[in-house]
C-alpha cells in the first residue's frame, strides 16, 4: 500500500491486513492501466501469504504470479516460498511475454528469517558474524542474475527499475538499532545509460509512486500521501511504531506519545541518538507537532471514510 498506493501504515495493524485493507484505492497499476500498461505482481510465497494477492487485486494488477503459478516446488525453501534466484530468473522470462508497456512488481523472500539458501550455494557467500549475512549474499547474487538476464531483453533499456527494502535487517552497526536507523532503508531508481546521482533528502516508501509518475511525466490528478523526490517542497517523514509516532525532517527527529514530544534528537550530528535536544527548539517542536496532528487526522479521516482515492 505504501509503495503502490502512497498510503502509509499508521496503526497497530499493518494497513494491508487491517479492516481497511480492501478499501478503494487508486494505485499505480490502476493509473497506468489507463495509459495502456499491463501489470503483474510476483511473489514466490504460497498464494494468499501476507494478503498480497488480495491487495494486488484491489490495487488493479492484471496478473498475480505466486508459488502456484511458478509450479516447481523443487525450488521451495520449506518456509517462505520459492528461492530468489530461480524465481527472479523465471520472472524475466514471464514478463518478456507481456506486451509493452508493462508494470511488474516482485517481493523477494530469501533475505528474510530463517535465512535459508539453496544447498548448492552453501559456502559460496561469506557468513560473517551475523546469521543473515550468507542469505544477503545469496539475495544479492540472485538480483544480479535477474539483471544479467533482463539486460538481454529488448525492454531493458526502456525500463525504470525501482529497488526498495521492506525493512532493515539485523546489523552490528548501533545506528540500525535506534529509532531512526531501524527505518533507514535504501531506495534506488535505475535506468540503463543514466548517470548515477544521490538525492540527499528525507524520502519514504509513500514517495515512490509520486516519483515514478513524475519520471513518466504523468500529468493527471491522483491521490497520494507522499510527494515526488523531485518536488521542491520537502515534507517531514512520519511513521508509527506503537505507541510512538516518529517525525523526521532534514536534520531533526521527534518521537511523540499521545501527540506530545517525548524525545528529540539532531540525528545528522548525533546518529546514535545519545544527546536529547527536547525543548531546545520550541518553535520547531510546536510546528512539527501541529504537522503530525494534521497528517494523522487526514489519514484517519480518509481511511475510515474509504476516501483514499482522488475525488473529482
Secondary structure, 3 states (H helix, E strand, C coil): CHHHHCCCCCCCCCHHHCCCCCCCCCCHHHHHHCCCCEEEEEECECCCHHHHHHHHHHHCCCEEECHHHHCCHHHECCCCEECHHHHHHHHHHHHCCCCCCEEEEEECCCCCCCCCCCHHHCCCCCCCCCCCHHHHHHHHHHHHHHHHHHCCCCCHHHCCEEEECCCCCCCCCHHHHCCCHHHCCCEEEECCCCCCCCCCCCCCCHHHHHHHHHHCCCCCCCCCCCCCCCCCCCCCEEEEECCEEEEECCCCEEEEECCEEEEEECCCCCCCCCCCCCCCCHHHHHHHHHHHHHHHHHHHHHHHCCCCCCCC
